[in-house]
């Protein structure tokens, strides 16, 4: 099986997760690992399965990944998705983000086989922007509160070894059990 494991990474969180997944699944098929910022033109190779990782921006996969999906015409394909975001997996923002990514992919008639969300370090620039927006509008939705500050502090520990192991297990199991026993 030919698998494309492509990712978009801004602060290296998504890259770490993608590389961990690759190390685990590289022998489970013909797996190509691709940093999408290095891909300017249409891929010449066809793939049987796509694993697409992105960092979260405005509760969805970031625009670079969305553009890549459309440029590469990843439509009506078998896919698995993963996201990194600055909040814990249990946070509503993580759920909203992966659900929006799923919707984006389903709008392109893709078949989603698996999803995974991993907490990552928050880009320090985001907190600066939040502070400015809070200063401009006291009712800004992402007001910098002690809870938010604690969440940002906790995010600095991620992705941690457990996160990476969970990602490896998730995608290895997918390829071993779900995909191997079905015809795509």
Phi, psi and omega per residue, in radians:
X1 nan 2.331 3.098
X2 -1.626 2.130 -3.065
X3 -2.143 2.293 2.993
X4 -1.794 2.116 3.039
X5 -1.894 1.704 -3.063
X6 -1.975 2.524 -3.114
X7 -2.509 2.734 3.015
X8 -2.123 2.178 -3.083
X9 -2.337 2.370 3.133
X10 -1.867 -0.789 -3.087
X11 -1.996 0.308 3.096
X12 1.346 0.015 3.078
X13 -1.108 -0.919 -3.077
X14 -1.161 -0.634 3.098
X15 -1.054 -0.780 3.125
X16 -1.027 -0.786 -3.127
X17 -1.148 -0.788 -3.140
X18 -1.054 -0.773 -3.141
X19 -1.135 -0.646 3.101
X20 -1.148 -0.764 3.104
X21 -1.061 -0.813 -3.128
X22 -0.991 -0.814 -3.131
X23 -1.024 -0.577 -3.110
X24 -1.392 -0.621 -2.999
X25 -1.856 -0.027 -3.007
X26 -1.022 -0.383 3.125
X27 -1.742 0.112 -3.117
X28 -1.692 0.222 3.140
X29 2.850 -2.987 3.066
X30 -1.576 1.643 -2.976
X31 -1.826 2.174 3.039
X32 -1.868 2.240 3.074
X33 -1.729 2.243 -3.047
X34 -2.392 2.161 2.942
X35 -1.457 2.004 -2.981
X36 -1.131 -0.376 3.138
X37 -1.216 -0.229 3.092
X38 -1.631 0.010 -3.083
X39 -1.948 1.832 -3.085
X40 -1.706 -0.419 -3.101
X41 -2.126 3.039 -3.117
X42 -1.094 2.349 3.076
X43 -1.127 2.433 3.139
X44 -1.487 -0.431 -3.065
X45 -1.520 2.499 3.032
X46 -1.683 2.544 -3.122
X47 -2.139 2.641 3.082
X48 -1.495 -0.468 -3.037
X49 -2.605 2.512 -3.106
X50 -2.158 2.251 2.981
X51 -1.992 2.044 -2.983
X52 -2.115 2.069 -3.106
X53 -1.981 2.440 -3.105
X54 -2.529 2.786 2.968
X55 -1.589 2.701 -3.056
X56 -1.478 2.317 3.055
X57 -2.442 2.085 3.130
X58 0.936 0.870 3.123
X59 0.921 0.814 3.027
X60 -2.857 3.035 2.977
X61 -1.091 2.493 -3.100
X62 -1.064 2.794 -3.054
X63 -1.054 -0.600 3.124
X64 -1.075 -0.727 3.110
X65 -1.197 -0.736 3.118
X66 -1.042 -0.751 3.122
X67 -1.130 -0.743 3.107
X68 -1.018 -0.813 -3.131
X69 -1.017 -0.747 3.135
X70 -1.287 -0.725 3.109
X71 -1.079 -0.685 -3.115
X72 -1.480 -0.021 3.139
X73 0.942 0.870 3.065
X74 -1.452 1.395 -3.103
X75 -2.263 2.457 -3.134
X76 1.001 0.747 -3.112
X77 -2.056 2.910 3.026
X78 -1.626 2.156 -3.014
X79 -2.409 2.784 2.929
X80 -2.294 2.565 -3.029
X81 -2.177 2.556 2.938
X82 -2.467 2.601 -3.133
X83 -2.266 2.604 2.887
X84 -2.000 2.467 3.101
X85 -2.624 2.818 -3.026
X86 -1.338 -0.031 -3.108
X87 -1.939 2.772 3.075
X88 -1.089 2.687 -3.121
X89 -0.947 -0.554 -3.076
X90 -1.357 -0.174 -3.082
X91 -1.300 2.514 -3.122
X92 -1.021 -0.533 3.140
X93 -1.121 -0.644 3.093
X94 -1.146 -0.784 3.103
X95 -1.072 -0.830 3.121
X96 -1.018 -0.732 -3.083
X97 -1.144 -0.842 -3.120
X98 -1.209 -0.616 3.106
X99 -1.143 -0.653 3.090
X100 -1.200 -0.639 3.086
X101 -1.136 -0.763 3.088
X102 -1.030 -0.826 3.138
X103 -1.035 -0.800 3.105
X104 -0.949 -0.798 -3.116
X105 -1.244 -0.679 3.129
X106 -1.179 -0.539 3.059
X107 -1.085 -0.337 3.103
X108 -1.799 0.312 3.078
X109 1.080 0.450 3.086
X110 -1.392 2.642 3.094
X111 -1.766 2.024 -3.086
X112 -1.560 2.110 -3.136
X113 -1.737 -0.416 -3.096
X114 -2.870 2.659 3.010
X115 -2.381 2.707 3.126
X116 -2.613 2.360 3.090
X117 -2.142 2.361 -3.104
X118 -2.288 2.350 3.051
X119 -1.233 2.507 3.088
X120 -2.407 2.972 3.104
X121 -1.085 2.441 3.058
X122 -1.393 2.314 3.060
X123 -1.067 2.151 -3.103
X124 -0.981 -0.473 3.120
X125 -1.115 -0.542 -3.133
X126 -1.098 -0.742 -3.135
X127 -1.139 -0.672 3.085
X128 -1.071 -0.796 3.118
X129 -1.086 -0.765 3.123
X130 -1.046 -0.720 3.125
X131 -1.110 -0.744 3.121
X132 -1.118 -0.787 -3.121
X133 -1.184 -0.602 3.070
X134 -1.160 -0.695 3.110
X135 -1.097 -0.710 3.135
X136 -1.251 -0.667 -3.077
X137 -2.371 1.789 -3.113
X138 -1.031 -0.297 3.127
X139 -1.686 0.176 3.133
X140 -0.932 2.373 -3.019
X141 -1.090 -0.542 -3.108
X142 -1.877 0.856 3.115
X143 -0.994 2.382 -3.140
X144 -1.352 1.753 -3.119
X145 -1.919 2.962 3.049
X146 -0.997 -0.649 3.113
X147 -1.090 -0.762 3.124
X148 -1.140 -0.739 3.117
X149 -1.055 -0.712 3.098
X150 -1.121 -0.722 -3.141
X151 -1.115 -0.715 3.111
X152 -1.123 -0.732 3.117
X153 -1.068 -0.781 3.123
X154 -1.118 -0.638 -3.093
X155 -1.082 -0.425 -3.116
X156 -1.116 -0.298 3.138
X157 -1.499 -0.084 -2.990
X158 -2.053 2.723 -0.108
X159 -1.220 2.353 -3.136
X160 -1.739 3.076 -3.113
X161 -0.986 -0.631 3.104
X162 -1.151 -0.737 3.096
X163 -1.004 -0.798 -3.099
X164 -1.166 -0.694 3.102
X165 -1.130 -0.714 3.107
X166 -1.089 -0.706 3.115
X167 -1.136 -0.773 3.115
X168 -1.035 -0.814 -3.119
X169 -1.104 -0.768 -3.122
X170 -0.982 -0.890 -3.046
X171 -1.414 -0.531 3.053
X172 -1.131 -0.809 3.101
X173 -1.063 -0.714 3.124
X174 -1.012 -0.879 -3.087
X175 -1.212 -0.662 -3.123
X176 -1.228 -0.751 -2.970
X177 -1.815 -0.894 -3.045
X178 -1.357 -0.901 -3.031
X179 -1.335 -0.718 -3.093
X180 -1.077 -0.504 -3.075
X181 -1.754 0.175 3.088
X182 -2.298 2.716 3.052
X183 -1.695 2.198 -3.109
X184 -1.313 nan nan
